[in-house]
Amino acid sequence: MLCLLAAGCGDDAQPRGPEPRVRLAVTIPQDGATVRARTVAVEGTVEPAGSLVQVLGEDVPVDAGRWRADVPLEPGANLVDVAASASGRRPDFASLRIVLEERVTVPDVVGTDVETAQDRLESLGLKVAVEDGGGFFDPLLPGDPAVCSTDPAAGADVLPGTEVTLVVARDC
């Protein structure tokens, strides 16, 4: 009888296979998406429909197997983790990379001195190059050089770190 107990004979337990997995899908946005808004809607589906879904560690509502969360983003690359679990099932996970691409509007610095224009552009995260736009006689003219034009022009939306060329002369 001792050998029967040790072998597990008479035990009503059936050998069990692995638990089924929760099925989690992220439908929007796509992994690697580039967006310009500081908040992005992350949506998807989950099976079974009564599963618990968390986005960035926060519970999100699930309705008929569909879920949605508004996720705040930081400038640059963001990693958004999504987890789903249900009783009696193995959890499922997903991670998304979302890039928040912020743009900077080139200000109008035409008519200002070079130092003021450079300070203003650099304070926005832009790089500055200065180009002499005056002709042969420009150094002989009275007054201080001023910005005659910029490239890209004022009002252009550019990425931080973009180089703005200041065309400078005494007589624009």
C-alpha positions as CSV (number, residue, x, y, z in Angstrom):
1,M,0.0,0.0,0.0
2,L,2.9,2.3,0.7
3,C,4.0,2.1,-2.9
4,L,0.6,3.0,-4.1
5,L,0.5,6.2,-2.1
6,A,4.0,7.1,-3.2
7,A,3.1,6.6,-6.8
8,G,0.0,8.7,-6.5
9,C,-2.4,5.9,-7.1
10,G,-5.9,6.6,-6.0
11,D,-5.4,10.4,-6.4
12,D,-8.4,12.0,-8.2
13,A,-6.2,14.7,-9.7
14,Q,-5.8,14.5,-13.5
15,P,-2.4,15.6,-14.9
16,R,-2.9,19.1,-16.3
17,G,-1.3,20.7,-19.3
18,P,-0.2,24.3,-19.3
19,E,-2.9,26.9,-18.6
20,P,-4.2,28.6,-21.7
21,R,-2.8,32.1,-22.3
22,V,-4.7,35.3,-22.3
23,R,-4.6,36.8,-25.9
24,L,-3.7,40.5,-26.0
25,A,-3.5,42.5,-29.1
26,V,-2.7,46.2,-29.6
27,T,-4.5,47.6,-32.6
28,I,-3.4,51.2,-32.5
29,P,-0.9,52.8,-32.7
30,Q,1.6,50.6,-34.5
31,D,4.9,49.8,-32.8
32,G,7.4,52.4,-33.7
33,A,4.8,55.1,-34.5
34,T,5.9,58.7,-34.6
35,V,3.3,61.2,-33.3
36,R,3.2,64.9,-32.6
37,A,0.6,65.0,-29.9
38,R,1.7,64.8,-26.2
39,T,-1.0,62.2,-25.6
40,V,-1.8,59.1,-27.7
41,A,-4.7,56.7,-27.6
42,V,-3.5,53.1,-27.2
43,E,-6.3,50.6,-28.1
44,G,-6.7,46.9,-28.5
45,T,-8.5,43.6,-27.8
46,V,-8.2,40.9,-25.2
47,E,-9.5,37.4,-24.9
48,P,-11.2,36.3,-22.7
49,A,-13.4,39.4,-22.7
50,G,-13.4,39.7,-18.9
51,S,-9.6,39.9,-18.6
52,L,-7.8,42.6,-16.6
53,V,-5.8,45.0,-18.8
54,Q,-3.1,47.4,-17.5
55,V,-1.3,50.1,-19.5
56,L,1.8,51.4,-17.8
57,G,0.7,49.7,-14.6
58,E,-2.7,51.3,-14.5
59,D,-6.0,49.4,-14.9
60,V,-8.0,50.3,-18.0
61,P,-11.6,49.4,-18.6
62,V,-12.4,46.4,-20.8
63,D,-15.7,46.4,-22.7
64,A,-16.7,43.3,-24.7
65,G,-13.0,42.4,-25.1
66,R,-12.0,45.9,-26.3
67,W,-9.8,48.3,-24.2
68,R,-8.5,51.8,-24.6
69,A,-6.1,54.1,-22.7
70,D,-4.9,57.7,-23.3
71,V,-1.1,57.7,-22.6
72,P,0.9,60.8,-22.0
73,L,4.2,61.0,-23.8
74,E,7.6,62.6,-23.2
75,P,9.5,64.2,-26.1
76,G,11.6,61.5,-27.9
77,A,11.2,57.7,-27.6
78,N,8.6,56.3,-25.2
79,L,8.1,52.7,-24.2
80,V,4.5,51.7,-23.4
81,D,3.9,48.4,-21.6
82,V,0.6,46.6,-21.8
83,A,-0.3,43.5,-19.7
84,A,-3.4,41.3,-19.6
85,S,-4.4,38.7,-17.1
86,A,-7.4,36.4,-16.3
87,S,-8.1,33.9,-13.6
88,G,-6.8,30.4,-14.6
89,R,-4.8,31.7,-17.6
90,R,-1.2,32.7,-18.2
91,P,-0.8,36.5,-18.7
92,D,0.1,38.1,-22.0
93,F,2.2,41.2,-22.5
94,A,3.0,43.8,-25.2
95,S,5.4,46.7,-25.5
96,L,5.1,49.6,-27.9
97,R,7.7,52.1,-28.9
98,I,6.2,55.5,-29.7
99,V,8.2,58.6,-30.6
100,L,6.9,62.0,-29.7
101,E,8.4,64.3,-32.4
102,E,8.1,67.9,-31.3
103,R,8.6,70.7,-33.8
104,V,9.9,74.2,-33.2
105,T,8.6,77.2,-35.1
106,V,11.5,79.3,-36.5
107,P,10.8,82.8,-35.1
108,D,11.1,86.0,-37.1
109,V,14.5,87.5,-36.3
110,V,15.0,89.6,-39.4
111,G,16.2,93.0,-38.5
112,T,17.7,92.0,-35.2
113,D,21.4,92.0,-34.4
114,V,23.2,88.6,-34.8
115,E,23.7,88.0,-31.1
116,T,20.0,88.6,-30.2
117,A,18.9,86.3,-33.1
118,Q,21.4,83.6,-32.2
119,D,20.3,83.7,-28.5
120,R,16.7,83.5,-29.5
121,L,17.2,80.5,-31.9
122,E,19.5,78.6,-29.5
123,S,17.0,79.0,-26.6
124,L,14.6,77.0,-28.8
125,G,17.1,74.2,-29.3
126,L,18.1,75.3,-32.8
127,K,21.6,75.4,-34.1
128,V,22.8,78.6,-35.8
129,A,25.1,79.3,-38.7
130,V,26.0,82.8,-39.8
131,E,26.5,83.7,-43.4
132,D,27.8,87.0,-44.7
133,G,25.2,88.4,-47.1
134,G,26.7,91.8,-47.7
135,G,28.4,92.7,-50.9
136,F,31.9,94.0,-51.5
137,F,31.2,97.4,-49.9
138,D,29.2,96.1,-47.0
139,P,32.0,96.5,-44.5
140,L,32.4,100.1,-45.4
141,L,28.8,101.0,-44.7
142,P,27.9,102.6,-41.4
143,G,26.0,100.8,-38.7
144,D,26.0,97.3,-37.3
145,P,25.2,94.2,-39.3
146,A,21.7,92.8,-38.9
147,V,19.9,89.7,-39.9
148,C,18.5,90.1,-43.5
149,S,16.9,86.6,-43.8
150,T,16.9,83.1,-42.4
151,D,17.0,79.7,-43.9
152,P,14.6,78.0,-43.1
153,A,12.4,81.1,-43.1
154,A,10.4,82.4,-40.1
155,G,7.3,80.4,-39.4
156,A,8.8,77.1,-40.6
157,D,8.2,74.1,-38.3
158,V,11.4,72.2,-37.8
159,L,12.9,69.6,-35.5
160,P,14.9,70.7,-32.5
161,G,18.6,70.7,-33.4
162,T,17.9,72.0,-37.0
163,E,20.5,74.4,-38.2
164,V,19.1,77.9,-39.1
165,T,21.3,80.0,-41.3
166,L,21.3,83.7,-40.6
167,V,22.2,85.9,-43.6
168,V,23.7,89.0,-42.2
169,A,24.6,92.4,-43.7
170,R,24.8,96.1,-42.9
171,D,22.5,96.9,-45.8
172,C,19.7,94.3,-46.5
